[in-house]
Amino acid sequence: MYDLYLGGTHNYPVDRAFYESAVQICPFIPDLARHNRRFLQRAVQFTVNSGIRQFIDIGSGVPTVGNVHEVAHEIEPDTRVVYVDNDSEAVVTAQEILEDSAVATAIPADLRQPDVILDHPDTKRLINFDEPVGLLMVAVFHFVSPDANPHALLRSYLDRLAPGSYVALSHITVDDATPVAREQLENLERAYGSTSNPAYLRTRSEFTALFDGLEIVEPGVAYVSDWRNVQPADPHDPARPCGYAAVGRRL
Ligand SMILES: C[S@@+](CC[C@H](N)C(=O)[O-])C[C@H]1O[C@@H](n2cnc3c(N)ncnc32)[C@H](O)[C@@H]1O
């Protein structure tokens, strides 16, 4: 679905059918996906420029142009990346693309099983847990239900990472949406509720609480479109206020 929102080619008829109805329900959803993808890329640039040389990208999705390792390697070619997704098709495609890479790989696993991800042989091969890590969970926590306790889940990752590690998160929201955009995104949330991947909108305070105990780097919690963006989105763009982003540093 996300690949379709971004205009990609790695998708299937079942996705395309849901995509058609998703865009009818919420016409600005592809714009929000593009804002989010650019946030991911700026967050990787920021983190590599802060000295991080290894990433775990959970909910990485179908590999598409401007992947984490491509963005990181423009700055530091030795940066190691472990991609993780619970969509086996996305992981198989990623493994094919990364077949010849010595510094990046993809594993099938669920965000809700931190030990499976952190103890996976490929993770242990590429990630040195004595050094800080860039943990990317971009546009994925909205697929984690309140019952799964997102805050405790994030802590169980951070407890295993060295001080100085960074975590980048983004999340859909309707806090500041226009009334029309709010209705459209809430209708889309309901539509996702009937799929195998229900999505949950969260408020600014719920999103910010995920960073408890971390130092949130400048500019703090921002719209995905605006986080460290020299060209923030058009203020009239309905997608602009519909995603929060922030990067935290483990102390
Ligand atoms: C909206 S895409 C985000 C892709 C990428 N992180 C980005 O922001 O450009 C969400 C991805 O998270 C994956 N996902 C959803 N729930 C997950 C879970 N519980 N564990 C691992 N991956 C999950 C989906 O399969 C999808 O590929």
PDBQT file of the ligand as one rigid body, heavy atoms in Angstrom, charges set to zero:
ROOT
HETATM    1  C1  LIG A 301       3.790   3.026   6.021  1.00  0.00    +0.000 C 
HETATM    2  S1  LIG A 301       5.037   1.815   5.743  1.00  0.00    +0.000 S 
HETATM    3  C2  LIG A 301       6.482   2.702   6.257  1.00  0.00    +0.000 C 
HETATM    4  C3  LIG A 301       7.741   2.349   5.493  1.00  0.00    +0.000 C 
HETATM    5  C4  LIG A 301       8.987   3.130   5.898  1.00  0.00    +0.000 C 
HETATM    6  N1  LIG A 301       9.261   2.946   7.314  1.00  0.00    +0.000 N 
HETATM    7  C5  LIG A 301       8.829   4.590   5.617  1.00  0.00    +0.000 C 
HETATM    8  O1  LIG A 301       8.434   5.322   6.532  1.00  0.00    +0.000 OA
HETATM    9  O2  LIG A 301       9.087   5.045   4.504  1.00  0.00    +0.000 OA
HETATM   10  C6  LIG A 301       4.729   0.730   7.143  1.00  0.00    +0.000 C 
HETATM   11  C7  LIG A 301       5.457  -0.595   7.073  1.00  0.00    +0.000 C 
HETATM   12  O3  LIG A 301       5.387  -1.198   8.374  1.00  0.00    +0.000 OA
HETATM   13  C8  LIG A 301       5.162  -2.572   8.224  1.00  0.00    +0.000 C 
HETATM   14  N2  LIG A 301       4.566  -3.067   9.472  1.00  0.00    +0.000 N 
HETATM   15  C9  LIG A 301       3.297  -2.862   9.925  1.00  0.00    +0.000 A 
HETATM   16  N3  LIG A 301       3.126  -3.443  11.130  1.00  0.00    +0.000 NA
HETATM   17  C10 LIG A 301       4.327  -4.037  11.430  1.00  0.00    +0.000 A 
HETATM   18  C11 LIG A 301       4.773  -4.823  12.536  1.00  0.00    +0.000 A 
HETATM   19  N4  LIG A 301       3.958  -5.090  13.565  1.00  0.00    +0.000 N 
HETATM   20  N5  LIG A 301       6.048  -5.277  12.520  1.00  0.00    +0.000 NA
HETATM   21  C12 LIG A 301       6.877  -5.011  11.479  1.00  0.00    +0.000 A 
HETATM   22  N6  LIG A 301       6.498  -4.277  10.401  1.00  0.00    +0.000 NA
HETATM   23  C13 LIG A 301       5.240  -3.790  10.379  1.00  0.00    +0.000 A 
HETATM   24  C14 LIG A 301       4.262  -2.691   7.005  1.00  0.00    +0.000 C 
HETATM   25  O4  LIG A 301       4.347  -3.988   6.436  1.00  0.00    +0.000 OA
HETATM   26  C15 LIG A 301       4.843  -1.600   6.106  1.00  0.00    +0.000 C 
HETATM   27  O5  LIG A 301       5.827  -2.139   5.271  1.00  0.00    +0.000 OA
ENDROOT
TORSDOF 0
